[in-house]
Amino acid sequence: MVGAGSGGGGERDGEGSEEQQKRSEIYTYEAPWHIYAMNWSVRRDKKYRLAIASLLEQLPNRVEIVQLDDSTGEIRSDPNLSFEHPYPPTKAMFVPDRDCLRPDLLATSADFLRIWRINDDSTGVEQRAVLNGNRNSEFCGPLTSFDWNEAEPRRVGTSSVDTTCTIWDIDREAVDTQLIAHDKEVYDIAWGGVGVFASVSADGSVRVFDLRDKEHSTIIYESSDPPDTPLLRLGWNKQDPRYMATIIMDNPKVVVLDIRYPTLPVVELQRHQASVNAIAWAPHSSCHICTAGDDSQALIWDLSSMGGGTGGGSGAVQQAAAAEGGLDPILAYTAGAEIEQLQWSSTQPDWVAIAFSNKLQILRV
């Protein structure tokens, strides 16, 4: 990615010759369908491996496991590891198991939470579990998202349009906890530690839950312009869990929050020209975040000047800084269409993946 302050307007174009691709370290994969869910593998022995899933308005959808071949610069799909999926997955995620201690698992959310096992031999991918959070019916409210707990990989939390969040023990294939998290649909969920998670909702609030005290939640932020505008995504800073970020429906700004100072954003990032669709904190740095949206831009921001994770700084100082025209991104990249998905590789932190239209691109940052 090009520095936003450097020559050439600080932007880089998504098109270019193969030669240029090699030089600029942008690799592109074209799927036979529109991509929505997408994520990096975490295992050390599977570098440059990602899962992508289709967004088709029909019951049968597809998931593919793709891999970048370092030597040729080509991202290839393994036909053995391509499989049919009911409905378009709202999210896909590999087991957070860098040291390869557990089976090679992939989870997806749609009508249910599904756990898939990826086999290295010719047997391909097998469905290991279909987890339904509704005890009273064979159907459950569609799942909008989920998050896999890094500290405790047997725990997966899901968010649903039925206002609930469900914490699964996937080893036992049983519900640990289910709670009504919001007044309206829950759109995203993120773990902030072993027993702590947060969620965002159509009711316009960010709420934090502690599994040791399930009766109570803390409201960290409520959208105000206009009130109760839905919040769509939530990113919790893994390197400094005091900080999280959220995005507002049909809004070009990203709101960064400090959970110690509820309701008052640390900073609002306001350089996108259209709605923001995705956010990802850097896995290796407490003060960098990447954002992407309908303006076809992926932007990387350094929040250290805001006291965002590295420099401390009082709330008043941060507010003043935020009021003076705001922060500019340090890196910018322009894709070929609206970016709907963004993931930052935790195993290889200098790589970010984006999805737009039927293309997956991985970018060295």
N, C-alpha and C positions, 0 to 999 in steps of 0.2 A: 504494500500500500504506500501511496505517496503522501508525504507530510503535507498537511493542509496549508502550511505556510510556504512551501517550496514553489519553484517555477512550474508553469503549466496549470496554474489555478488550483493546485492541490487536489486534482481529481485524476482518476485513471479510468480509462474506458474498458468496458467489458468485452469489446470485440478486438480482433487482431490475429495476425498470422500465427502459425504453429511456432515459428522461430521466436516470435515475440512472447508467446505464452511461456516458452521454456525460460526466456530471459527474465520475465517479470514474475515468474512463479505464480501464475494463475492457471489452474487446471479445471477444465469444464467437462461435465458429463451430460449428455442429452438423453433424457428418458423418453419412452414412447407415450408418456402421459404427463399431465400437470402434476408437479410434486407439491405435497404439503408437509407432511411429517418428515423429519430428517434428523439424524444425530450421529455423532462420532462413537466409534468403539472406544472402550477405556483400557482394554487389556494391552499389556506391554508387547505381547507377541503378535498383535494385529494392528500394526501401525497403518495409518492412512486407510482404515476401513470405516465405512459408513453404512447406515441403513437409510433408505428413502422409501416413501410410500406415496401411492397415487391419491388424487382427489378426483374421483369419478362419480357422477350422479347416478349411481346404480349400486346394487348390492355387492357384486363381486368387484373388489379392488385388488391391488397388487402391492407387495413389499419386495424390494430388491436389496441385496447386500452387495455393495460395490467397493472396489479397492483400487487405490492409485498404484500403478507400477512405476516406481522411482526411475527405473532406467529408461523407460520410453516416454514418461510423462502422460501416460494414458490412464484414464479411470475406466475400469472394466466391471461389468456386472457378471457375477458367477451364476449361470443358469441353474446350477444345482441348488443355489440358495435363494432362488426367487420363488415366492409362494403367494397363493391367493388369500385375501383377507376380507371378511365380511364388513362392509361399510368402509369409508375412508378413515384411517387412523387419525385421531386428533393429536397424538404424540407417539413417538417411538423412542426407546431408551435402552441402551445396553446396560447390563449389570455393572455397577461401579466396583470393579474388581481388577485393579491394575496388576496385581501380582498373580493372577490366574489361579486362585485358590478354589474357585467355585466353577461349576459347569458354565459353558459359554451361553449365556442367556440374553434374550431380547424381550422387552415388554412393549405392548402396544395398548392404546386405549381407544375404544369406539363405543359399541353398545355394551361391552364388558371389558374388564382388564384381562388381557391374554398374555401368558408367558410362553415363549418359544425357546426351544433348545436348538442351537446351531451345531451340527455335527461336522467334523472335518472329513469324514469319509463320504462315500457317494449317497448316503441316506439323506443328506440335505438337512432341512429344517423340520422339526416336529413340534406340534403344539403340546405343551406340557400341562397347561392349566387354563381353564376359562373361569374367571372369578366374578360371581354375581353378588353385589352388595345388598340386594333386596331379599331378605329372608322369606318374605311372604309371597313371592311371585317368581316365575321363571324369567321375568323381564326386569330390567332396572332402568333408572333414568340414564340417558346417554352421558358418557363421561367426557368432560371437556379437556381434561389434562390429568397428569399424575407426576409424582416425583419419587425417585428411588433414594432411600436414605444411605448416604455414603458411609456413615459411621456404623450403621447396622443394616447390612444389605438384605436381611430377610424382610425388612419393612418397606412397604410401598404405600404411599398415600395417594388417593384419587380424589378428584373434584367432580361434581355432577350438577346437571341442570336441576336436580330435585332438591337443591339447597344444602346437600350433605357433603361432608368429607369422610372418607372411609380409610382407615389404616389397616392394611393387610399384613398378615404374617404369611409370606409366600411359601416358606418351608412347610408350614402346616396347611397351607391353602385355606386359611380361616381368617375371619375378621377379628382383629385385635380390638378396634374401637370404631364406632360410627357416631358422628355427631352432626346435628343441624348447625351449620357454620354461619349461615347468612340468612337474610330475609328473602333473597332472590337467588337466581342461578349462581353457582360458584364457577368461575371461569379458569382459575389457575391455583396451583398449590406449590409450595416450596418448603423444603426442610431447612431449618437453621441450626440443627444439632441433633443429638440422639432423640430427644423426646419433644422437640419444639418444632412447630411448623406454622406457616402463615398462608393465608388465602386471600384472593380478591374476587369481587362479585359484581353482578349487575346492580347490586344495591349501592355501589359506589364506595365501598369501604375496603381497607386492608385490615385484616384481623390476625392476631398472633395467638396461638393455642399452645398450652403446655399439657402434655399427656398425664402429668401428675395431678393436674387440677382441671378436669374436663368440663366442669360446670361453668368456668369463666373464660372469657377471651379479652384481649386488649385491642381496642381500636387504635391503630397507629396513624391512619389517615382517612379522610373522607373527601371525595371529590366535591368541588364547590362551584364550578363554573360551567354549566348550571349544576345545582346540587343533585346528588344521586346519579350523576352520569356514570355508566358502567366502567369499571376497571377491568382490563382484559388480560394482562400478563403481569407476572411478578418474578423478579430476580432477587435472590438473596446472596449477598456478597460472602463467598465462602472463606475469603482470606481475612475479612473483618466483619463478623456477623452483626455488628451494630448497624450496618447499612443495608438497605434494600432499595429496589427501584421498581416503579410500576408505570404502566401506560394506560391512557384514557381512551375510550372509544372515539374514533373519528377525530383524533386530536394529534397535532404534530409535536407535542412536547412530551418529555420523559421526566417523571418526578422522582427525585432521589430523596430517600427518607433516612433519618437517624432514629432508631427505635427508642433512644433515650429521650428524644424530644418529640412526642407524638403530635400529630396534626400540622406541624410546621415543616415544609420541605427544606432540606439542606440546600438544594439547588434544583432549578428546573432547566433542563437542557432544551434549547429552543431553536435549533438550527435546521431541523427538517422542514421541508416545504409542503409536506402532506402527512397523512396519518402514519404514526409509527406502528409497526406490526410485531416487532421482536426486540428483545434486549438480552444481552449476555455479559455478565461480569467476567473479567479476566480471571482465569483459574490460578494464575501465578502471581498476581499483583493486586493489592487491596484497593488501588485507586484508579484502575482503568475499566471502562465499560464500553461495549459496542452496541450500537442501536441501528435498526434498519427499518425501512418503511416504503410507503407507496410513492415516494419521490425517487425510487430506484437507488437510493443512497444507503451505503453502510458507513457509519461514522464511528470513529474511536475517540473517546474523550479521556483526558487526564484530570481527575478530580482532586489531585493533591493540593492544588492552590485553594480549594474550597474547604480545606481541612477534612477532605473526604477520605478518611481512613489512614492518612499518613502524617498530617501535620497538626492534628488537634485543631485548635481555633474555636473561638466561642460562636454560639449560634448567631449572635448579633453581627459579628464580623462576616459570617457566611451570608447572612441575609443582605448585608450592605453590598457585598461583592455580587450577589445574584441580581441585585436591583440595577447595577450599573451596566446594563446592556447584555449581561450574561456571558457565558463561557463559549469559546469556539472549540470545535473538535481539533485534535492534533493530526488525524488522518481521515481521508475521505476516499471512497471508492464508488463509482457509478456503474450499476449493473444494466442489463439490457431490458429490464422490466421491473415492475413493482416487486420488492423483496418481501416475501411472506414468512421466511424462516431463516433463522440465524443460530449457529451453534459454535462455541469456542472450544477447541479440543483441550481436554484436561491433561491428556498424556503428552501432547505436543503443543505447548502453549503458544507457539508462533504461527499456528494455523487456525483460521476461521473459515467456517463453511456457510454459504448462503444458498437459498433456493429461490428461484424466480421462474415463473412460467414452467416449462418442462426441463429447466436446466438446474444442475447442481454445480456450484463453483467452489473450489477451495482456494483460499488466498493466503499467502504468507504475509504476516503483519510484522 
